[in-house]
Amino acid sequence: MNVEELKQKIKEILGQNIIFNKEFDDYAKTIKNIEDNLIEWCLRLKNREIKFEPAPAMRECIIFIKKIGFSNRCIVVKIANGEFKEFHLADHLYYDILQKKLGLKKDSYTC
């Protein structure tokens, strides 16, 4: 499955209005077993089988997080009205920065 097919499949599952971060394409190419690792997780997410995290800095949002492999992370942002809005796929540094922005974590890169 190529990156555009993956994006279309995710949109079919989570909704056509979902947007992807700019790094998505590069990191999607590195995922092994996409059907098991990402598509299956998206289906479980849609069926409300995945635990979410509230976003303290954005109270209208709930967040779903998936670790993929050793260093890649996936974060899906769901607005409280039930619509999935954002799909982020990137490395651990990007993940940490986004978690801080959402109020889920303090900065782990400060001394």
N, C-alpha and C positions, 0 to 999 in steps of 0.2 A: 504494500500500500504506500503510495507516494504521499507527500505532505499535503497537497491539495485534496486528495481523496480523504485523508485523515481529517482535515478541517471540515470537509463536507459531512463526514460521518458524525463528527462531534456536534455539528449544527443540527443534524437530523435528530440526535438524541437530546441535546440540551436547549435547542431553539435557534432559529435563524438569526437572531439579533446579537448573538455572542460575538465578542471581538477578541482577537488574539494579540499578545504582545509581539513586538518586532523580533525578538529572539526565538520565537516559537519554531520557525522553519528549521533553523540550524540545530536546535536541540531535538526536534522531532525525528530528524534523520538518524540520531544516535540510539533511539529506543529499540530494543530488541523485543520481539513478541508483542507488538503493538496491540493485537487483539486481546491478549491476556492482561497486559500491563495497563493500558489506557482505556480502550473501548469498554472492556468489562467494568472497569471502575466507573466510567461515565454512566453506564446503564444502572449500576448500583446506586450512584448518586441521584439519578433521576427518580429511582424507585424509593428514595428516602432511606436507604440502608446504610448510609455513611454518616458518621458523627460529624457535626460541624463545630466551628469555633465562632463565637461572636466577635465582631471587630470593634474594640473599644473606641477607636478613633473615628469610626464610621458606623454609628449605631444602627443605621438603616440596612447594614450589610451583614451577611453571615458568610463564613469562609470555609472552604473544604480544601484539605491539604493531602497530597499524595507524594510519597518518596518513590522515585523511580531510579533504580540502580544505586550506585555508590554516591553520586554527587548531584544528580538532577532532581528537581522538585517541580510539582505541578500545584498551582493554586487556582481554584475557581471561586469567583466572587458571585454571590447570589444576593440580589436585592430583596428586601423583605416582602415585596408584593408577589414573590414566587417566581420571578424571572431571572434566569442566569444571564449575567452581563459580561464577565471577563474571564478569559482563560489564559493563564500565565504558565509558561514552561521555560525553565532556564536553570542556571547553575545555583550552587548553594549561596554564593555572595548575593546574587539578585534576589533570591528567596529571603535572605536575612534582611535586606534593605526593604523589601515589600512588607515583610512582617512588621518591621519597625514603623513604617508608614501607616499600617492598619492598626497599630497599637497592640499587636500581639506579643511583642518582644522588645526588650531594651537592646541597644546597640551592643553587639558582641565584639566590635572592632575598636573599641575605645580602650585606652590604658587606664 
